[in-house]
Amino acid sequence: MDLAEQHESARRFHQWVADRVNERGDLVRASILKVRAGEKLTEADILHTRYRLDGTDGEPGNWPNFQLDGFGTWLWALNEHQKLNPATRLSQELLSAADLAADYLSELWKLPCYDCWEEFPDNVHPHTLAAIYGGIKAHSEMTGKNHQLVTDAIQDQLIDGAEQFGHFVKFPDSTAVDASLLALAVPYDVVAPDDPIMLKTAECIEATILHTGGLHRYAKDSYYGGGAWIPLTAWLGWYYAELLETRPDMEASLKQKTQACQTWIESRAMDRLFLPEQVAENLNFPTYLSTWTDRWGDIASPLLWSHANYIILQVKTRPG
């Protein structure tokens, strides 16, 4: 929203998040003490992943809650909000919430949790670590507080885990890639877009989960059959746009790839230009499409994340 110059909308969102976090300050502090004492966290000890508009916790049971990446993403986004609104100082409420979130992530980052797809809770996920890294680093920029030990440890763990394969992987003991690995370069800056490991990761993503222009989550994804995702295709285009800034030798190829992502997305827009979550084409497991449709209904449309990433792609590729 800030990139689209809708700054008041962004301000209201960040204030809403800060209110939710500050309301749970005692919970955050208690959870940190439990982790330091080596005690196992329960559902009652964690910040939930989703909330109702009135600020209450989302209904438990239907969805997993222990998912850390969103709080890192919020810290990163809050810092971007400040950069894009340099005349506006962050309020004490926002800074207090940012402190709580940063302290929470600094203590809990090593714990297994659900990934960004709300799956695989028994693993520590590269995307989650990247979001935490980006969020804690952003908090340092906003406040001047030193989190170097934490960010160095996260970066070392991610790079050490990737060096044996030459590219980043979905799980520590797997050679498979996941589209969310793009986050290690864009936007969380664990590595540069043109880092050799990141370039190899992008190459593997293109070779295994990019089909006829649309990017899939991962090769064994069966959610709604495992189709091509609108927001991920835009994210890939965003990565190409950022890579172009440091690799002018690849200009022709990268511009062509970026335009292909944009064209693919626009060609899949639905009535009223709504962008869905994913498109049921080149399915990994076609028989699972009806399984999920029977359970949850049609593929979500419009999806806010799809529209947001398309806007980002538009802004990043705009001339000048």
N, C-alpha and C positions, 0 to 999 in steps of 0.2 A: 504493500500500500504506500509506503514511503517512496519507492521508486516510481510509482504512478502519481506522486505528488498529492496523495490523499493523507496528509500528515495528521490531521485531526482524528481520522479513523484509526491510524496506527497508535496515536497517543492514548486513545480510549482503550484500545486492546491491551497495551502494556500496563495501563493503570489497573485494568480488570485482573490481569495476571498477578500483579504485585499485591492487590488486595487479597487474593486467594492464598498466596504464599505467606503473607504476613499474618493472616488469620490462623495459620498453622505453625507459627514460629515455635511454640512449645513442643509440638510433635517433631519438628526438624531437630531441635536441640536434643531431645530425648533419643531419637534414632541415632544421632551421631555418637552419643555416649554409649549406647548399646553396641554399636559396631566397634568402638574403641575397646570395649570390655570383652570383645570376642563373642558376644551373644548373637543369636540368630534373630533376624527381624521377622515379625509377623505382619499380616495384612493391616493390623491396627497401627503399625509403626511407620508406614511409608506414606509419602505424598502420592496421591492417586494420579492416574494418567489423564482422566477426563472428569469434567465437572458440568453441572447444569448452569444455565445462565444466571441463576440466583446465587451461585457460588457454592452450593452444596455438592458433596461428592456424587459422582454418577452412580447409578444403581449397581451394586456389587453382584457378582455372580455371572453376568452375561459376558463380561469382557475382562481380560487380564489387566492388572493394575500396576505391577512392579515393572516400570519401563522408564529408564533414566534419560533417554536421548532428548525428549522434549524439553527438559529443563535446561540442558545445554544449548539447545536451539534457541530457547527464549533469551538466555543471556547474550548469545551471539546477536540475535535480532535487536535486542535492546541497545546494544552498542552501535549497531548499524543505524538505528533510529536516531541516536545522538549525533552520529557523524553526518547524517542527512538533514539534521536540524540543529546546526551548530549554535544558533542564537538561543536555543532553549536548553536550560539546565535541567538535569534530571532531579526530580523531587526527592526529599529524604525518604518518602515512602517507597519510591522505586529503588533507591540505593539500598535501603534496609532489606527489601525482598531479594535484591540481587546478592547481597551478602549471605543471606540464608541459603539461597539456591547454590551459590558457589561453595559454601561450607559443606552442604549436603553432598554435592557431587564429589568434592575433594576426599570425602571419607568413604563413599559408597561405590566409587567407580570400578573397583576390582570385583564387585559382586556380580554373579550371573543374573541376568534379567531378560525379560522379553525384548525381542528386537523391534525394529521400526515397523515390521509387518505383524506385530503382536503374536509372534511365534517363537519357538525354541527357547524356553526360559532357562534351560540348564547351561547355556553358553554365554561367553563374553564375546560381544559382537563388534567387529571393526567399525561399523557405522555408529554404534552407540559410543564407542571410545572416541571416535572423531568428533561427534557432537559435543561430548563432554570436554574434550580438548579445546574445541573452538569456543565453547561457553566460558570455560575457566580463563582462557587467554583473553577473551573479551572483557571479563570482569577485571583482570589486571589493568587493562587499558582504561577502563572507566574509573577505577578507584585508586590505582597505583599500588595495590596490594600484590605481594609477591607469591605466585603459585608455581614458580619455576620447577620445583622438584616434582610436582604432580604432572605438569605438562611434559616435562622431559621423560618421565617414566612411561606415560601413555605413548608418546612418540616412539620411544625405544621399543616398547612391546609390539607396536604395530609393525614397525620396520623389521625387527628381528623375526617376527612371524612370517613376513612376506619374502624375506631374502632366500629362503630355501626353495621357493617356487619361482622366484623372479617376478611375481605379481602378488597383489593383495588377494586374499581368499575369503570366502563366506564364513568358513569355520577353521579353527586352528589346524585340524588334521584332514583337511580336504583341499583339493585343487580347484574346486568350483568357484566361480565368481558370482556376484550379486550386483544388481544395478545400483544399490545403495552405496557401493564402494566408491562411486563418483564423489561422494561427500568428503573423502579424505583430501581431495584437492579443492573441490568447489562445493560448498563455500568455506569449509572449516580450516583449510590451509595447513593440514598436518604435513603435507608435502606439496611442492609446486606442481601445477598441471603438467609441466614438462619433465618432472622427475622421471628417471628411467623406469623405476618400478611402477609409477602411475601410468606411463605410456604403455607399458606391457599390460597393465590391468585393463586399460581402455581397449587395447587390441584384443584381449581375451573376451571382453564384453561384446565387442562387435562380432567376433567370430562365433560366439555360442548363444547369445540371447537377444541379438538384434536381427529381426526377420522382416524383410520387405518394408523397412523403414520404421517399424515400431519396436520399442524396447520392452522386453519382458522383465519380470522381477528376478527370477533365477530359473535354471533349467528344469528343476523338479517341482516347480510351483503348480499346484492343482486348483488353486482358488478360482472359482468360476472358469475352470478349465485351464487357467494359466495363460491368459491372453496378453496382448500388448498394452502397456499403460501409457496414457496421455502424459501425466506429469513426469514420468521417467524419460520419455522421449524428449520432452522439453528440457529436462535436466541434462541429458546428453548434449543437446545443442548448446546449452549454457556452458558446459565444459569445453566444447570446441571453441566457443567465443572467447573464453578466458585463455585457452591454449594459444590462440592466434596472437595474443599480445606479446608472447615471448618466442613464438616460432613463425616469424614472417616467411621463412623458407617453405612453410607448409600452407601458405595463404590460400592458394587456389583450391586445394583439397579440403581445407577446413571450412572455407566459405561454402563450398558445395555441400558438405555434410551438414552444416548448420541450416542451410536453406532446405535441405531434404527433410530435416526434423520438423521445421516449421510447416512445410507443405503437407507432410503426412498428418500432422495434428489438425490443420485447417480442413483437410479433406474428410476428417472423421467427426467434425462438428455435427451436432444433431439439430433438431428443430429449435428455433430461437437462439441458435448459435451456442447451445449448451454443450459443454465438453464433459464426457463421461469419465469415470475412473479408468476404465480399460475398454478395449475393443476385442470382441470375441473372434479373433482371426489368428491363424497359425497357432492354435491352442496346443499346449503341451499335452493335455489329457482331455480330449473332447468330451468324453462321457461324464466328466465332472461338472460341465456347464449346467446341465439340468439338475444335478444334485444341489448345487448352490442356489440356483434360481428357485427351486422348490422350497429351499430353506429360508432364503432372505428376500426373494423377489428379484426383479431385474437389476442389472448392474447399475450402481449408483450414478445418477446424472441429474443436475449438474454437480460436479465435485469441485469444492473450493480450491483444493490443492492443484487440480488440473488447470483451472483458470489462472491461479497465482503463478504457477511455473511458466505458463504461456506468456503472461505479462512480463515476467523477468526475461524470458528469451527475447521478446520484442524489444525491450529496453536495451539489453546487452548487445543487440545486433543493429540498433538504430544508427544510421550514419551520423558521424560527429559526436 
